[in-house]
Amino acid sequence: MDKSSYQVVLTGGLISGFSREAVLVSLARLFQTSAARLVEVIDGDECPIDDLLEADQAAKLQQRLERMGVRTRIERIDRGSQPLKRSGLHLLSLTDPAEAGLMSCPACGHQQLVAKRCDECGVVFAEFNRRRVVEPGSSRTAAPSSALPKPQVAPRPRDIHANSEWHEEWMDDGNELPTEQYHINIFMGAQSAHLSTLCQGMVLGRRTRWQFSWAGGAMFSPYLWAMYRKMWGWGAVIFLTEILIPVLLITLGSKEGVSDALVPLGIGLAVANRVFWPGVLKFLYCRYARNTIMFMNRAAATTYASDIEIANRGGTSRTSAFVGLVVAVVVSLLAWSTVDTLHARWLQPAQPFATQGSSLDNLPPLPPVPAVPGVSETGTAPTGVGGAQRELPLVNQNNWVSTRNRLRVLGRLLSAWFAEGGRDQDPAQLDLEALARVVPLEPDLLKDGWGRLIVFESDGTGYRLISPGPDGEPGNSDDVDYRRILNR
């Protein structure tokens, strides 16, 4: 007769695709030990399980552990021939779930540790056994409310999740285990009783059903409401739709060359956010609270996370809201500045008198000043009564404007030439005629608005362009000049 037994050994390490936290929780429930003890098993060397098993039992246990995400192997042990390796890990039972501290939910069949409420569908066992209806024709009576449910009980009823009576029932027995609603009340805080009561009506098993609600405080800013409730992930989404996109649309729509329709579109989007988000934020907050509590319970070393941890993770935070406000202001200003920079670089029209490359030949000549009938270039009209001449102020003013424009254009051309091709030339040794040949310059550009030649003067460090003005005599108060310093 074969006297061999088998021992399952945890080789250490996780199977690819499994979460480390989820594996720790599963092993803690299987071996009824702390997660801290199992961290050494996962991260360390090989660790055998103390139980000696038959071949089929060892194979089933290996498959079960691998489904949890743990790498294992099976060793053959000859009874009495070699000492058994022991690690302290011991299985309570392999066959009977009740002996291992497990039970099955009478409503949905979910197997779990012995408790007074189903972790899967939320049914309170005492209430379920008290209200369960006996099938027609059956002589059995309803199970007493004080009896704990046993494995392999009555068949699973249909549509258990459709009955709102089975969710979040408070047990009337003493020393009951904490319910989800108890944890939700702690998570949301004592000042948020209206939110926890509303969330209780949204809970249906593991599902959070939609129920219309209105968060009046979120109308001012849904983003700050979410940050105040520590919903940082949803706060980032709301910030994008409520603040950033409207700011970009309004800023871009106010620029020249962009459609003006972007401004009302941005304003409309900001208003729509203050109508949409207040209607869904309470539902999102309830689902966020339930998911957070569920994750904390799964990651806890014991069955449930402590009340202090849940209260610290939830609640409200004025600091979070203040930081969110500062971030919103800074990011909005950066977005505004970025739009201005991009618009000035790509969408703003080119500046006048701009040169392309180093060539100055492509500049169009300045159009001549249109002649006014009956007016000479000096700005005077023919003789009138008594042979007197009278000045025309409007024409004279046009000549001043034309002279200033020509001096400005001529000065830019000369500065560009001195900075590029004439870098080695001495400005003091040049005059305007020599410059006109090497730049080159149009003949009309060398005259002022009254048709007189412009004078070029230089001391070597800079230059002056002088027009003698309407009287044609340089050196008096009506002269027009243009000065520039050469940076070479």
Protein Blocks (a to p, Z undefined) as FASTA:
>chain_A
ZZbdcddddebiadehiafklmmmmmmmmnopafklmmmmmmmccdddfbdcdfklmmmm
mmmmmmnopacddddddehkaccddehiacfbfklmmlnopacdfklopacdddfbdfkl
opafklmmmmpccdehiabdcddfkbccdehiadddehklmpmklgopacfbehiacdfk
lmmmmmnopklmmmmmmmmmmpghjbccddddddfklmmommlmmmmnopaklmmmmmmm
mmmmmmmmmmmmmpghiafklmmmmmmmmmmmmmmmmmmmmmmmmmmmmmmmmmmmmmpm
blbdcfklmmmmnmcdfklmmmmmmmmmmmmmmmmmmmmmmmmmmmpccdehiaehjbfk
lpccdddddddehiafkopacddehhiacddfklmmmmmmmmmmmmmmmmmmmmmmmmmm
mmmpcfklpcfklmmmmmpccfklmpcfkopacddddehjaccdddebjnopghiakbcc
ddddddZZ
